Amino acid sequence: MKKKIPVSGIVYSTDKNFSFQEESSPDVNVPAAEQRLKVKLETKNRGGKAATVVEGYVGTGAEELGKNLKSFCGTGGSVKDGIIIVQGDNREKIKQWLIKNGYRKTT
């Protein structure tokens, strides 16, 4: 397997002592009570089908939260770049679940 090197703007270096170091992003875990989440309905680019989108999650647990929301609603969905997508119009159910589980700043 080839080693995958992230693109960071460096293409070539003439420095003989240069060694590539990957940039590490800090793992920030913001408590649930301080998360500012927005729950909204989207139909754009989905073939007319509705999807509930939860935006604004900061931290490394977006996949876990997405899994819990999809399970609670009984539908499918995905998590990409901290944005949680749940199939169907489940805005009220998701808001109630988030508030019940400590995400107080949900709009």
C-alpha positions in Angstrom: 0.0 0.0 0.0 1.1 3.5 -0.7 1.5 5.9 2.1 -1.0 8.7 1.7 0.5 12.1 2.3 -2.0 14.9 2.8 -1.8 17.9 0.5 -0.3 20.8 2.5 1.0 23.1 -0.2 4.5 21.6 -0.3 5.3 20.1 -3.6 9.1 20.0 -3.6 11.9 21.1 -1.3 15.6 21.5 -2.1 16.5 21.4 1.5 18.4 18.2 2.2 17.4 18.2 5.9 13.7 18.6 5.1 11.3 16.0 6.5 7.6 16.0 6.0 5.6 16.2 9.2 1.9 15.7 9.2 -0.3 18.4 10.7 -2.2 17.1 13.6 -5.5 18.5 14.6 -6.2 18.8 18.3 -8.9 16.4 19.6 -11.3 18.9 21.2 -14.2 17.5 23.1 -16.7 20.2 23.9 -19.3 19.1 26.6 -22.8 18.5 25.4 -24.2 21.4 27.3 -21.9 23.8 25.4 -22.6 22.5 21.9 -24.5 24.9 19.7 -26.4 22.7 17.3 -28.8 23.7 14.5 -31.5 21.3 13.4 -33.0 22.1 10.0 -34.8 20.4 7.1 -33.2 20.2 3.6 -34.5 19.0 0.3 -31.9 20.5 -2.0 -29.8 18.0 -4.1 -31.7 15.1 -2.7 -34.2 14.3 -5.5 -37.0 16.1 -3.6 -36.7 13.9 -0.6 -36.4 15.5 2.8 -33.5 15.1 5.2 -33.0 16.5 8.7 -29.6 18.1 9.1 -27.8 18.7 12.4 -25.0 21.2 12.1 -22.5 22.8 14.4 -21.1 19.8 16.3 -17.6 20.4 17.6 -15.4 17.5 18.6 -14.7 13.9 17.7 -18.0 12.3 18.7 -20.1 13.3 15.7 -20.2 9.7 14.4 -21.5 8.4 17.8 -24.1 11.1 18.0 -25.2 10.4 14.4 -25.6 6.7 15.1 -27.7 7.4 18.2 -30.0 9.9 16.3 -30.5 7.5 13.4 -31.3 4.6 15.8 -33.7 6.8 17.7 -35.5 7.9 14.6 -35.4 4.5 13.0 -34.1 5.8 9.7 -30.8 5.9 7.8 -28.4 8.7 7.3 -24.8 9.7 7.4 -22.2 11.8 9.1 -19.7 13.9 7.0 -17.4 16.6 8.4 -19.3 17.0 11.6 -22.7 17.4 9.8 -25.2 14.8 10.7 -27.8 13.9 8.1 -30.9 11.8 9.1 -33.4 10.7 6.4 -36.9 12.2 6.6 -38.4 15.1 8.5 -37.5 14.3 12.1 -36.8 17.8 13.3 -39.0 17.7 16.4 -37.9 14.2 17.4 -34.3 15.1 17.1 -34.6 18.4 19.0 -36.4 16.6 21.9 -33.8 13.9 22.0 -30.9 16.4 21.9 -32.4 18.5 24.7 -33.2 15.4 26.8 -29.5 14.2 26.4 -27.9 17.4 27.5 -27.6 19.5 24.3 -29.4 22.5 25.8 -28.3 25.1 23.1 -30.2 23.4 20.3 -32.1 25.5 17.8 
